[in-house]
Amino acid sequence: MAAHTLSTLLDGLKQLKVQGDTDIAIGGVRYDSREVREGDLFFAIPGEHTDGHRYIAEALDAGASAIVHQRRVPESKSSAAVFVQTPSVRRALSIAAASFYDHPSRELCCIGITGTDGKSTTAYLLYQLLAALGLRAGLLSTVLVDTGTGTRANPFRQSTPEAPEVHQLLSEMRSSGLNYAVVEATSHGLSEKTERLADVWWRGAVMTNVSHEHLEFHGSFERYRSDKTRLFAALDRELSGAPFGEFAVINSDDPSADVFREATSRRLYTYSATGRPADVRAVDVDIAVDSAQFKIEVEGARYDAQLELPGGFNIANSLAALIGAKAATHSAWAPVIEKLPSLRPLKGRMERVDEGQSFSVIVDFAHTPGSFEQVLPQVRDLTGGRLIVVFGSAGERDRRKRKLQGRVADRYADVIILADEDPRGEKPQRILEEIAVGCRRHRREHDLFLVPDRREAIRRALRLATVGDTVLLLGKGHESSILYNDRAVDWNELTITRELLNDMGYRNG
């Protein structure tokens, strides 16, 4: 990676005021004062919970040679650091991060996956398909990261990390000789409020679905959806006089499909898992507990297809991944379809816990009303006995979805047990009460229980279950902690559920 000066990193940025000489070398791009090293460039981000301007002095003490700030700061006669004031520190951070890592996305086929539900799974399926076709691909998702040395857990709490981490990971992929990068593009990451993905150059964009989520951040459903369409609009940008984006993939079953169609002029593919008119559609669907068989109709041909994945909703995810792999590689359809049976599920997505018990236990990450609408009816249909559901809702997030979650569970579940998910700074009991408002058919302490302690909630669900029942644990999936106001509790839903079953006397092997 070449050395960079402050002037080159901020090239093209609107600068309101500059104090000092910008022709200085920069060793690193930082937004956390605790990570600043000698010669770094520090960005004072005005955040939701804290303000980076408060930590400028700490950054200077740590050796920062330049500061980018948004609000006016006192003139510093004693500091040799350069001060650059700009209308948007986040926009500056994105520009500088891409430049510092020498624009790695321009040398990769970057494919963004956006939507409310199914992003992580679709990204993982596409990543697997590219590998199955003999291609070298990287991955950046909520759950997993692969920059060329194999998959590892996403080390960031954010699904889409800040711009410096995004471009660093893409740079590692480039250095590893990868040709493709599959990137989960969240609404937060695409939003103008964060600009985390603003300077990634996309070859392809995939939309899974759009439903009620993150309105506490975006303000309205329309703004939330619009932020997601920014991924598709970015395909129309040009690089060196040539179009950079090549294809867009849209779920025609989703009511917002037309909004995404209008966001780009690039080659468009549509798909349907319900047999509706689309470029690629699934018909004659036969869903089993852990698999699905169906036919794929595309370009006048019909192909037999099989998935060794649970849940009918994975048909939609696999179609999106199938088109992404075909379009990105310019392959024929048949060689990609032939790879579908080799796909494996993502950890914590419709994952079964089997310790020899006489009832089913499934762990899934579903945490939105839309994902509940996908998961609950399918599990209901495959359950001979009662459906017992354990879930909660995140604190300091979209409160309006809580009642909607309760309503969906109210329709499909026989027993509902509400438990902590990530209360953060909110009172856990209040969150559960807001969900319970939607559970009108269920009676407290009869078939509706509010048990904030998640371990105890799961224990109760397991003890209630009898032969033929299904216990469905929603909302945590792969996550490794439960966040409270004053602490983070280590958490592994699969391991803890297995331990609870062992305590009850169930044990495989």
Order of alpha helices (4+ residues) and beta strands (2+ residues): beta-alpha-beta-beta-beta-beta-alpha-beta-beta-alpha-beta-alpha-beta-beta-beta-alpha-beta-alpha-beta-alpha-alpha-beta-beta-beta-alpha-beta-beta-beta-beta-alpha-alpha-beta-beta-alpha-beta-alpha-beta-alpha-beta-alpha-beta-beta-beta-alpha
